[in-house]
């Protein structure tokens, strides 16, 4: 491979090396690892946290106690589903084959892998969001009632002989859940607005519009813990999120979903592995060289003699045309290309000993 690198540096524009194996799976030379947002593995995705937020007595009330547990369980489902979606996409990606008849240069190889990974990220995110949006539209379009009655609420009209039950849409800040699934309002605890948290029509839709900035702050977390204070949970504690977040602490959950909760994609690609799988058996390159006086004299004299072997004109150039072929050197051809001052040189190298 070192010989190839040297030739690539010297003849990058004309070097070609046919691959012995033209179809190679991506998993032979690419490996992708993700670093996910810490919320997906934090204390706020534990069963202990879900149980702490759940309040059966408040399940149909219009406050944060009724849906807090459902919101964080929805967040946990999003974490799980996005990871499964990425794993499925990567499995498909790894089984896809790179088909090239010629060995790609290192630069071309890196650019192609970068483009493929960018496309993988975009299509995986779009596919997940499209499915999620479709489910949300079906639920809202058919007016399915949430078990917490956060979008529609039963209303009993008392009569003498019978009492019919109606459903009326809930409203949040003058926004009706009958016409929009995005209606929400801030969570208020002890007359104070809790940053980033909301209540709304659907637990899933509400958590998507929320941010987690309160859970980066110990004081804010203690306010929520006090709000849900239970006699059996005096010794329970939850670790706040780390503020070392490149996306900011006020990032909305919906934005996290857009990037599939991935904070960082680590792409490990090996050009060496690709080279070995391609296994080029030979390479060719070309370059241009100007005629010198000795070649011109030889060519002219050849026109006047029947036997070119009788002509003895020494060429002092230390050129490759006078050199003794080295091991792995097949042939050198001089081919005129239509100019009286230019020659076209072609070399063929045996690559079987390079690997």
MARSE-309591 format. One record per residue (C-alpha): residue in three letters; x, y negated, z; residue number from 1. Coordinates in Angstrom, 2 decimals, decimal comma, always signed. Each point is the difference from the previous one (the first is absolute). Layout:
BEGIN
+------+---------+---------+---------+------+
: fiti :       x :       y :       z : nuba :
+------+---------+---------+---------+------+
:  ALA :       X :       Y :       Z :  NUM :
...
+------+---------+---------+---------+------+
This chain:
BEGIN
+------+---------+---------+---------+------+
: fiti :       x :       y :       z : nuba :
+------+---------+---------+---------+------+
:  UNK :   +0,00 :   +0,00 :   +0,00 :    1 :
:  UNK :   +2,96 :   -2,34 :   +0,53 :    2 :
:  UNK :   +0,86 :   +0,31 :   -3,70 :    3 :
:  UNK :   -3,57 :   -1,00 :   -0,84 :    4 :
:  UNK :   +0,19 :   -3,03 :   +2,28 :    5 :
:  UNK :   +3,20 :   -1,14 :   -1,69 :    6 :
:  UNK :   -1,51 :   +0,39 :   -3,45 :    7 :
:  UNK :   -3,20 :   -1,73 :   +1,14 :    8 :
:  UNK :   +1,99 :   -3,01 :   +1,21 :    9 :
:  UNK :   +1,94 :   -0,20 :   -3,27 :   10 :
:  UNK :   -2,66 :   +0,96 :   -2,57 :   11 :
:  UNK :   -3,27 :   -0,75 :   +1,78 :   12 :
:  UNK :   -1,80 :   -1,18 :   -3,15 :   13 :
:  UNK :   +0,73 :   +3,02 :   -2,19 :   14 :
:  UNK :   +0,59 :   +2,94 :   +2,34 :   15 :
:  UNK :   -2,55 :   +2,80 :   -0,34 :   16 :
:  UNK :   -0,03 :   +3,35 :   +1,81 :   17 :
:  UNK :   -2,73 :   +2,53 :   -0,89 :   18 :
:  UNK :   -1,48 :   +1,80 :   +3,02 :   19 :
:  UNK :   +0,11 :   +3,76 :   +0,13 :   20 :
:  UNK :   -3,10 :   -0,10 :   +2,21 :   21 :
:  UNK :   -2,38 :   -2,70 :   -1,23 :   22 :
:  UNK :   -2,81 :   +0,57 :   +2,56 :   23 :
:  UNK :   +0,82 :   -0,54 :   +3,69 :   24 :
:  UNK :   -2,35 :   -0,26 :   +2,98 :   25 :
:  UNK :   +0,26 :   -3,19 :   +2,00 :   26 :
:  UNK :   +0,47 :   +1,88 :   +3,26 :   27 :
:  UNK :   +3,38 :   +1,13 :   -1,33 :   28 :
:  UNK :   +1,46 :   -3,50 :   +0,37 :   29 :
:  UNK :   -2,55 :   -2,23 :   +1,82 :   30 :
:  UNK :   -1,24 :   +0,13 :   +3,59 :   31 :
:  UNK :   -2,38 :   -2,55 :   +1,55 :   32 :
:  UNK :   -0,43 :   -0,69 :   +3,71 :   33 :
:  UNK :   -2,35 :   -2,50 :   +1,61 :   34 :
:  UNK :   +0,10 :   -2,00 :   +3,23 :   35 :
:  UNK :   -3,60 :   -0,57 :   +1,07 :   36 :
:  UNK :   -1,42 :   -2,83 :   +2,07 :   37 :
:  UNK :   +0,39 :   +0,83 :   +3,66 :   38 :
:  UNK :   -3,72 :   -0,36 :   +0,71 :   39 :
:  UNK :   -0,53 :   +3,43 :   -1,57 :   40 :
:  UNK :   +2,19 :   +1,67 :   +2,64 :   41 :
:  UNK :   -0,60 :   -2,37 :   +2,93 :   42 :
:  UNK :   -1,93 :   +0,43 :   +3,25 :   43 :
:  UNK :   -2,94 :   -1,69 :   -1,72 :   44 :
:  UNK :   -0,51 :   +3,09 :   -2,12 :   45 :
:  UNK :   -0,13 :   +2,40 :   +2,93 :   46 :
:  UNK :   -3,10 :   +1,77 :   +1,25 :   47 :
:  UNK :   +0,64 :   -1,62 :   +3,37 :   48 :
:  UNK :   -0,43 :   -3,45 :   -1,58 :   49 :
:  UNK :   -3,17 :   +1,04 :   -1,84 :   50 :
:  UNK :   -1,49 :   +1,36 :   +3,22 :   51 :
:  UNK :   +1,00 :   -3,14 :   +1,90 :   52 :
:  UNK :   -1,90 :   -2,23 :   -2,46 :   53 :
:  UNK :   -3,10 :   +2,19 :   -0,22 :   54 :
:  UNK :   -2,97 :   -1,17 :   +2,05 :   55 :
:  UNK :   -3,13 :   +2,09 :   -0,45 :   56 :
:  UNK :   -2,15 :   -2,52 :   +1,85 :   57 :
:  UNK :   +0,88 :   -2,75 :   -2,48 :   58 :
:  UNK :   -0,21 :   +2,02 :   -3,21 :   59 :
:  UNK :   -2,94 :   -1,93 :   -1,48 :   60 :
:  UNK :   +0,85 :   -3,42 :   +1,43 :   61 :
:  UNK :   +1,25 :   -2,89 :   -2,08 :   62 :
:  UNK :   +3,50 :   -0,31 :   +1,48 :   63 :
:  UNK :   +3,56 :   +1,34 :   -0,32 :   64 :
:  UNK :   -0,62 :   +2,80 :   +2,52 :   65 :
:  UNK :   -2,47 :   +1,68 :   -2,36 :   66 :
:  UNK :   +2,35 :   +0,40 :   -2,98 :   67 :
:  UNK :   +3,59 :   -0,42 :   +1,27 :   68 :
:  UNK :   +0,64 :   +3,74 :   +0,18 :   69 :
:  UNK :   -1,59 :   +0,56 :   -3,43 :   70 :
:  UNK :   +2,12 :   -2,75 :   -1,54 :   71 :
:  UNK :   +3,27 :   +1,51 :   +1,19 :   72 :
:  UNK :   -1,09 :   +3,49 :   -0,98 :   73 :
:  UNK :   -0,73 :   -1,41 :   -3,48 :   74 :
:  UNK :   +3,49 :   -1,49 :   +0,01 :   75 :
:  UNK :   +1,40 :   +3,42 :   +0,88 :   76 :
:  UNK :   -1,92 :   +1,57 :   -2,88 :   77 :
:  UNK :   +1,47 :   -2,58 :   -2,38 :   78 :
:  UNK :   +3,52 :   +0,84 :   +1,22 :   79 :
:  UNK :   -0,58 :   +3,69 :   -0,52 :   80 :
:  UNK :   -1,67 :   -0,35 :   -3,41 :   81 :
:  UNK :   +2,64 :   -2,33 :   -1,41 :   82 :
:  UNK :   +2,76 :   +2,39 :   +1,05 :   83 :
:  UNK :   -1,81 :   +2,94 :   -1,60 :   84 :
:  UNK :   -0,49 :   -2,05 :   -3,17 :   85 :
:  UNK :   +3,71 :   -0,85 :   -0,16 :   86 :
:  UNK :   +0,99 :   +3,63 :   +0,60 :   87 :
:  UNK :   -2,29 :   +1,14 :   -2,83 :   88 :
:  UNK :   +1,38 :   -2,65 :   -2,37 :   89 :
:  UNK :   +3,58 :   +0,94 :   +0,86 :   90 :
:  UNK :   -0,70 :   +3,68 :   -0,61 :   91 :
:  UNK :   -1,31 :   -0,87 :   -3,45 :   92 :
:  UNK :   +2,95 :   -2,33 :   -0,62 :   93 :
:  UNK :   +2,59 :   +2,61 :   +1,00 :   94 :
:  UNK :   -1,55 :   +2,58 :   -2,33 :   95 :
:  UNK :   +0,07 :   -2,43 :   -2,95 :   96 :
:  UNK :   +2,93 :   +0,38 :   -2,38 :   97 :
:  UNK :   +2,40 :   -2,54 :   -1,42 :   98 :
:  UNK :   +0,43 :   +0,80 :   -3,69 :   99 :
:  UNK :   +3,05 :   -1,44 :   -1,74 :  100 :
:  UNK :   +1,97 :   +1,46 :   -2,89 :  101 :
:  UNK :   +2,99 :   -2,25 :   +0,76 :  102 :
:  UNK :   +1,80 :   -0,56 :   +3,30 :  103 :
:  UNK :   -1,18 :   -3,27 :   +1,53 :  104 :
:  UNK :   +2,60 :   -2,46 :   +1,20 :  105 :
:  UNK :   +0,12 :   -0,68 :   +3,73 :  106 :
:  UNK :   -1,55 :   -3,45 :   -0,46 :  107 :
:  UNK :   -2,82 :   +1,30 :   -2,19 :  108 :
:  UNK :   -0,59 :   +2,87 :   +2,41 :  109 :
:  UNK :   -0,28 :   -2,34 :   +3,01 :  110 :
:  UNK :   -2,33 :   -2,38 :   -1,84 :  111 :
:  UNK :   -2,26 :   +2,81 :   -1,14 :  112 :
:  UNK :   -0,31 :   +1,49 :   +3,49 :  113 :
:  UNK :   -0,72 :   -3,45 :   +1,43 :  114 :
:  UNK :   -2,78 :   -0,53 :   -2,56 :  115 :
:  UNK :   -1,49 :   +3,43 :   +0,72 :  116 :
:  UNK :   -0,03 :   -0,53 :   +3,77 :  117 :
:  UNK :   -1,55 :   -3,46 :   -0,41 :  118 :
:  UNK :   -2,70 :   +1,52 :   -2,19 :  119 :
:  UNK :   -0,53 :   +2,80 :   +2,54 :  120 :
:  UNK :   -0,48 :   -2,51 :   +2,82 :  121 :
:  UNK :   -2,45 :   -2,10 :   -1,99 :  122 :
:  UNK :   -2,12 :   +2,85 :   -1,37 :  123 :
:  UNK :   -0,17 :   +1,81 :   +3,36 :  124 :
:  UNK :   -1,16 :   -3,15 :   +1,78 :  125 :
:  UNK :   -2,55 :   -0,83 :   -2,71 :  126 :
:  UNK :   -1,38 :   +3,52 :   +0,01 :  127 :
:  UNK :   -0,45 :   +0,00 :   +3,77 :  128 :
:  UNK :   -1,61 :   -3,46 :   +0,10 :  129 :
:  UNK :   -2,33 :   +0,89 :   -2,88 :  130 :
:  UNK :   -1,27 :   +3,08 :   +1,85 :  131 :
:  UNK :   -0,38 :   -1,91 :   +3,28 :  132 :
:  UNK :   -1,90 :   -2,86 :   -1,67 :  133 :
:  UNK :   -2,29 :   +2,44 :   -1,79 :  134 :
:  UNK :   -0,96 :   +1,69 :   +3,29 :  135 :
:  UNK :   -0,62 :   -3,37 :   +1,65 :  136 :
:  UNK :   -2,21 :   -1,15 :   -2,88 :  137 :
:  UNK :   -2,04 :   +3,23 :   +0,11 :  138 :
:  UNK :   -0,60 :   -0,37 :   +3,74 :  139 :
:  UNK :   -0,95 :   -3,64 :   -0,21 :  140 :
:  UNK :   -1,95 :   +0,24 :   -3,26 :  141 :
:  UNK :   -2,21 :   +2,76 :   +1,42 :  142 :
:  UNK :   -0,42 :   -1,84 :   +3,32 :  143 :
:  UNK :   +1,24 :   +2,90 :   +2,11 :  144 :
:  UNK :   -0,34 :   -0,89 :   +3,66 :  145 :
:  UNK :   +3,04 :   +0,17 :   +2,25 :  146 :
:  UNK :   -0,41 :   +2,23 :   +3,05 :  147 :
:  UNK :   +0,95 :   -3,05 :   +2,06 :  148 :
:  UNK :   -2,80 :   -2,05 :   -1,64 :  149 :
:  UNK :   +2,53 :   -2,67 :   -0,90 :  150 :
:  UNK :   -1,39 :   -0,59 :   -3,51 :  151 :
:  UNK :   -3,67 :   +0,82 :   +0,43 :  152 :
:  UNK :   -1,91 :   +0,16 :   +3,28 :  153 :
:  UNK :   -3,21 :   +1,80 :   +0,89 :  154 :
:  UNK :   -2,89 :   -2,29 :   +0,94 :  155 :
:  UNK :   -3,11 :   +1,42 :   +1,66 :  156 :
:  UNK :   -3,24 :   -1,86 :   -0,61 :  157 :
:  UNK :   -2,29 :   +0,86 :   +2,90 :  158 :
:  UNK :   -3,65 :   +0,61 :   -0,84 :  159 :
:  UNK :   -2,94 :   +1,30 :   +1,95 :  160 :
:  UNK :   -0,27 :   +3,35 :   -1,76 :  161 :
:  UNK :   +3,45 :   +0,43 :   -1,53 :  162 :
:  UNK :   +3,39 :   -1,69 :   -0,13 :  163 :
:  UNK :   +1,64 :   -0,10 :   -3,45 :  164 :
:  UNK :   +3,79 :   -0,22 :   -0,19 :  165 :
:  UNK :   +1,66 :   -2,39 :   -2,39 :  166 :
:  UNK :   +3,63 :   -0,67 :   -0,85 :  167 :
:  UNK :   +1,30 :   -3,54 :   -0,17 :  168 :
:  UNK :   +3,44 :   -1,08 :   -1,26 :  169 :
:  UNK :   +2,46 :   -1,27 :   +2,59 :  170 :
:  UNK :   +1,47 :   -3,47 :   -0,36 :  171 :
:  UNK :   +3,47 :   -1,23 :   +0,87 :  172 :
:  UNK :   +0,54 :   -3,74 :   -0,18 :  173 :
:  UNK :   -3,05 :   -0,48 :   -2,26 :  174 :
:  UNK :   +1,27 :   +2,75 :   -2,35 :  175 :
:  UNK :   -2,48 :   +2,85 :   -0,53 :  176 :
:  UNK :   +1,18 :   +3,60 :   -0,24 :  177 :
:  UNK :   -2,95 :   +0,59 :   -2,33 :  178 :
:  UNK :   +1,77 :   -1,95 :   -2,74 :  179 :
:  UNK :   +3,69 :   +0,34 :   +0,88 :  180 :
:  UNK :   +2,14 :   +2,63 :   +1,67 :  181 :
:  UNK :   +2,67 :   -2,61 :   +0,84 :  182 :
:  UNK :   -1,97 :   -1,79 :   +2,73 :  183 :
:  UNK :   +1,97 :   -0,29 :   +3,25 :  184 :
:  UNK :   +0,78 :   -2,27 :   +2,91 :  185 :
:  UNK :   +2,93 :   -0,31 :   +2,44 :  186 :
:  UNK :   +0,17 :   +2,07 :   +3,17 :  187 :
:  UNK :   -0,61 :   -2,17 :   +3,06 :  188 :
:  UNK :   +1,09 :   +1,14 :   +3,48 :  189 :
:  UNK :   -0,55 :   -2,23 :   +3,02 :  190 :
:  UNK :   -0,89 :   -2,90 :   -2,31 :  191 :
:  UNK :   +3,31 :   +0,33 :   -1,80 :  192 :
:  UNK :   +0,47 :   +1,06 :   -3,63 :  193 :
:  UNK :   +2,31 :   +2,98 :   -0,40 :  194 :
:  UNK :   +2,35 :   -0,64 :   -2,92 :  195 :
:  UNK :   -0,44 :   +2,32 :   -2,95 :  196 :
:  UNK :   -2,87 :   +2,14 :   +1,31 :  197 :
:  UNK :   -3,58 :   -0,03 :   -1,33 :  198 :
:  UNK :   -3,37 :   +1,70 :   +0,24 :  199 :
:  UNK :   -2,08 :   +0,48 :   -3,13 :  200 :
:  UNK :   -2,27 :   +2,12 :   -2,16 :  201 :
:  UNK :   +2,17 :   +3,12 :   -0,28 :  202 :
:  UNK :   +2,88 :   +1,14 :   +2,26 :  203 :
:  UNK :   +2,14 :   +0,85 :   -3,04 :  204 :
:  UNK :   -0,65 :   -3,27 :   -1,80 :  205 :
:  UNK :   +0,53 :   -1,97 :   +3,19 :  206 :
:  UNK :   +3,38 :   +1,54 :   +0,86 :  207 :
:  UNK :   +1,15 :   -0,69 :   -3,58 :  208 :
:  UNK :   -0,68 :   -3,71 :   +0,55 :  209 :
:  UNK :   +1,72 :   +0,05 :   +3,38 :  210 :
:  UNK :   +3,66 :   -0,45 :   +0,88 :  211 :
:  UNK :   +1,99 :   +1,63 :   +2,80 :  212 :
:  UNK :   +1,67 :   -3,13 :   +1,36 :  213 :
:  UNK :   -1,57 :   +0,45 :   +3,44 :  214 :
:  UNK :   +1,79 :   +3,35 :   +0,35 :  215 :
:  UNK :   +3,41 :   -1,63 :   -0,40 :  216 :
:  UNK :   -0,66 :   -2,07 :   +3,10 :  217 :
:  UNK :   -0,05 :   +1,47 :   +3,51 :  218 :
:  UNK :   -2,24 :   -2,75 :   +1,40 :  219 :
:  UNK :   -2,60 :   +0,45 :   -2,72 :  220 :
:  UNK :   +0,08 :   +3,77 :   +0,44 :  221 :
:  UNK :   -0,64 :   -0,37 :   +3,72 :  222 :
:  UNK :   -3,10 :   -2,09 :   -0,74 :  223 :
:  UNK :   -1,40 :   +2,83 :   -2,12 :  224 :
:  UNK :   +0,92 :   +2,62 :   +2,61 :  225 :
:  UNK :   -1,75 :   -2,04 :   +2,69 :  226 :
:  UNK :   -3,04 :   -0,35 :   -2,25 :  227 :
:  UNK :   -0,28 :   +3,80 :   -0,20 :  228 :
:  UNK :   +1,12 :   +0,58 :   +3,59 :  229 :
:  UNK :   -1,01 :   +3,43 :   +1,30 :  230 :
:  UNK :   +0,37 :   +1,34 :   +3,51 :  231 :
:  UNK :   +1,68 :   +3,20 :   -1,21 :  232 :
:  UNK :   +2,68 :   -1,78 :   -2,04 :  233 :
:  UNK :   +2,03 :   -1,95 :   +2,55 :  234 :
:  UNK :   +3,27 :   +1,71 :   -0,94 :  235 :
:  UNK :   -0,47 :   -0,16 :   -3,78 :  236 :
:  UNK :   +2,37 :   -2,20 :   -2,00 :  237 :
:  UNK :   +0,49 :   -0,62 :   -3,71 :  238 :
:  UNK :   +3,14 :   -1,18 :   -1,75 :  239 :
:  UNK :   -0,35 :   -3,15 :   -2,08 :  240 :
:  UNK :   +1,20 :   -0,07 :   -3,63 :  241 :
:  UNK :   +3,47 :   -1,21 :   -0,88 :  242 :
:  UNK :   +0,12 :   -3,55 :   -1,35 :  243 :
:  UNK :   +2,89 :   +0,94 :   -2,37 :  244 :
:  UNK :   -2,36 :   +0,18 :   -2,93 :  245 :
:  UNK :   +1,03 :   -1,39 :   -3,37 :  246 :
:  UNK :   -3,65 :   -0,45 :   -1,00 :  247 :
:  UNK :   -0,95 :   -2,13 :   +3,00 :  248 :
:  UNK :   -2,13 :   +0,72 :   +3,04 :  249 :
:  UNK :   -3,09 :   -1,69 :   -1,49 :  250 :
:  UNK :   -0,16 :   +2,24 :   -3,08 :  251 :
:  UNK :   -3,51 :   +1,30 :   -0,62 :  252 :
:  UNK :   -0,64 :   +3,74 :   +0,04 :  253 :
:  UNK :   -1,32 :   -0,25 :   -3,56 :  254 :
:  UNK :   +3,41 :   -1,27 :   -1,11 :  255 :
:  UNK :   +1,61 :   +2,97 :   +1,75 :  256 :
:  UNK :   -2,33 :   +2,32 :   -1,90 :  257 :
:  UNK :   +0,94 :   -1,72 :   -3,27 :  258 :
:  UNK :   +3,58 :   +1,18 :   +0,57 :  259 :
:  UNK :   -1,20 :   +3,32 :   +1,50 :  260 :
:  UNK :   +1,42 :   -0,92 :   +3,44 :  261 :
:  UNK :   +3,50 :   +0,41 :   -1,43 :  262 :
:  UNK :   +2,49 :   -2,52 :   +1,37 :  263 :
:  UNK :   +2,91 :   +1,31 :   -2,05 :  264 :
:  UNK :   +0,57 :   +2,40 :   -2,90 :  265 :
:  UNK :   +3,39 :   +1,73 :   +0,07 :  266 :
:  UNK :   +0,87 :   +1,30 :   -3,45 :  267 :
:  UNK :   +2,87 :   +2,50 :   -0,15 :  268 :
:  UNK :   +1,05 :   +0,58 :   -3,62 :  269 :
:  UNK :   +3,03 :   +1,94 :   -1,14 :  270 :
:  UNK :   +1,48 :   -0,70 :   -3,41 :  271 :
:  UNK :   +2,51 :   +2,80 :   +0,62 :  272 :
:  UNK :   -2,81 :   +2,55 :   +0,38 :  273 :
:  UNK :   -1,66 :   -1,31 :   -3,14 :  274 :
:  UNK :   +3,29 :   +0,29 :   -1,90 :  275 :
:  UNK :   +0,50 :   +3,59 :   +1,12 :  276 :
:  UNK :   -3,54 :   +0,96 :   -1,03 :  277 :
:  UNK :   +0,30 :   -1,75 :   -3,35 :  278 :
:  UNK :   +3,32 :   +1,82 :   -0,52 :  279 :
:  UNK :   +1,25 :   -1,73 :   -3,18 :  280 :
:  UNK :   +2,25 :   +2,28 :   -2,06 :  281 :
:  UNK :   +1,59 :   -2,73 :   -2,11 :  282 :
:  UNK :   -0,06 :   -3,77 :   -0,52 :  283 :
:  UNK :   +0,58 :   -2,25 :   -2,99 :  284 :
:  UNK :   +0,93 :   -3,64 :   -0,20 :  285 :
:  UNK :   +0,95 :   -2,47 :   -2,73 :  286 :
:  UNK :   +2,05 :   -3,16 :   -0,24 :  287 :
:  UNK :   +1,17 :   -2,45 :   -2,69 :  288 :
:  UNK :   +3,62 :   -0,63 :   -0,97 :  289 :
:  UNK :   +1,52 :   -2,37 :   -2,57 :  290 :
:  UNK :   +2,30 :   +1,31 :   -2,78 :  291 :
:  UNK :   +3,73 :   -0,78 :   +0,19 :  292 :
:  UNK :   +2,53 :   -0,46 :   -2,76 :  293 :
:  UNK :   +1,26 :   +3,60 :   +0,12 :  294 :
:  UNK :   -3,41 :   +1,49 :   -0,63 :  295 :
:  UNK :   -0,65 :   -2,47 :   -2,84 :  296 :
:  UNK :   +3,34 :   +0,89 :   -1,70 :  297 :
:  UNK :   -0,72 :   +3,72 :   +0,38 :  298 :
:  UNK :   -3,45 :   -0,40 :   -1,53 :  299 :
:  UNK :   +1,32 :   -2,03 :   -2,98 :  300 :
:  UNK :   +2,89 :   +2,39 :   -0,74 :  301 :
:  UNK :   -2,38 :   +2,95 :   +0,11 :  302 :
:  UNK :   -1,74 :   -1,49 :   -3,01 :  303 :
:  UNK :   +3,21 :   +0,32 :   -2,09 :  304 :
:  UNK :   +1,21 :   +3,45 :   +1,06 :  305 :
:  UNK :   -1,57 :   +3,35 :   -0,75 :  306 :
:  UNK :   +1,43 :   +1,59 :   +3,13 :  307 :
:  UNK :   -0,64 :   -2,09 :   +3,11 :  308 :
:  UNK :   +2,41 :   +2,26 :   +1,92 :  309 :
:  UNK :   +2,92 :   -1,62 :   -1,83 :  310 :
:  UNK :   -0,77 :   -3,33 :   +1,59 :  311 :
:  UNK :   +1,87 :   -0,61 :   +3,23 :  312 :
:  UNK :   -1,03 :   -3,19 :   +1,72 :  313 :
:  UNK :   +0,57 :   +0,10 :   +3,72 :  314 :
:  UNK :   -2,58 :   -1,58 :   +2,26 :  315 :
:  UNK :   +1,63 :   -1,30 :   +3,18 :  316 :
:  UNK :   -3,31 :   -0,70 :   +1,68 :  317 :
:  UNK :   -0,41 :   +1,83 :   +3,29 :  318 :
:  UNK :   -3,53 :   +0,81 :   -1,08 :  319 :
:  UNK :   -2,06 :   +3,03 :   +0,84 :  320 :
:  UNK :   +0,05 :   +1,02 :   -3,67 :  321 :
:  UNK :   +3,74 :   +0,84 :   +0,26 :  322 :
:  UNK :   -0,28 :   +1,69 :   +3,35 :  323 :
:  UNK :   +0,05 :   +3,73 :   +0,49 :  324 :
:  UNK :   -3,51 :   +1,14 :   +0,98 :  325 :
:  UNK :   -0,28 :   +0,61 :   +3,71 :  326 :
:  UNK :   -1,91 :   +2,85 :   +1,64 :  327 :
:  UNK :   -3,72 :   -0,47 :   -0,46 :  328 :
:  UNK :   +0,57 :   -2,21 :   -3,07 :  329 :
:  UNK :   -1,87 :   +1,35 :   -2,99 :  330 :
:  UNK :   +0,51 :   -2,42 :   -2,87 :  331 :
:  UNK :   +0,53 :   -3,57 :   -1,13 :  332 :
:  UNK :   -1,67 :   -1,23 :   -3,16 :  333 :
:  UNK :   +0,58 :   -3,25 :   -1,83 :  334 :
:  UNK :   -3,13 :   -1,14 :   -1,81 :  335 :
:  UNK :   -0,12 :   -3,26 :   -2,01 :  336 :
:  UNK :   -3,14 :   -1,96 :   +0,78 :  337 :
:  UNK :   -0,22 :   -2,27 :   -3,03 :  338 :
:  UNK :   +2,69 :   -2,55 :   +0,93 :  339 :
:  UNK :   +3,51 :   -0,23 :   -1,42 :  340 :
:  UNK :   +1,30 :   -0,98 :   +3,44 :  341 :
:  UNK :   -1,87 :   +2,26 :   +2,39 :  342 :
:  UNK :   +0,18 :   +3,66 :   +0,85 :  343 :
:  UNK :   -2,51 :   +2,01 :   +2,01 :  344 :
:  UNK :   +1,52 :   +2,52 :   +2,43 :  345 :
:  UNK :   -1,80 :   +2,91 :   +1,56 :  346 :
:  UNK :   +1,21 :   +2,28 :   +2,76 :  347 :
:  UNK :   -1,59 :   +3,17 :   +1,32 :  348 :
:  UNK :   +0,86 :   +1,16 :   +3,54 :  349 :
:  UNK :   -0,59 :   +3,38 :   +1,56 :  350 :
:  UNK :   -1,70 :   -0,52 :   +3,38 :  351 :
:  UNK :   -0,15 :   +3,62 :   +1,10 :  352 :
:  UNK :   +3,05 :   -0,48 :   +2,25 :  353 :
:  UNK :   -1,29 :   -3,20 :   +1,62 :  354 :
:  UNK :   -2,58 :   +1,56 :   +2,27 :  355 :
+------+---------+---------+---------+------+
